[in-house]
Amino acid sequence: MTTNDDTVLITIESPDGEDEVTLPSHLLDLLAEDGQSAAEVVGDLALMSCAQRIHATVAHGQGEADERLQAIEGTTMDLFEQRFGMSFGEATGHQH
C-alpha cells in the first residue's frame, strides 16, 4: 500500500494474479471503524460486495440457482458472518 495526501494505492494479491486500486484516502477514513486500516476497510468492502452479488444472483436472478451457486452463496455468507459478527440479512436489513 502506498499513499499520498489525497489517495491510497491498495495492492491486491491472489494465487492467480495481482491488481491495484487507488481510492481517496479521506473516503477510507470516513468508512473506517475503530481505527481500521485502509486495507481492512477495502477487505470489508470486497466481502460486502461479493456477498451482495452472490445473493442477488441466487435469490433475485432469472430462474432457479443451481446447487453450485447455492453452495457458493452459503460459503460466502458463512465468511461474511465470521468477519462481521452478524448475518448478511442482519447487516443489510434484507432477509427472506
Buried (B, 14 or more C-beta within 10 A) or exposed (E): EEEEEEBBBBEEEEEEEEEEEEBEBEEBEEBBEEEBEBBBBBBBBEBBEBBBEBBEBBEEEEEEBEEEBBEBBEEBBEEBBEBBEEBBBEBBEEEE
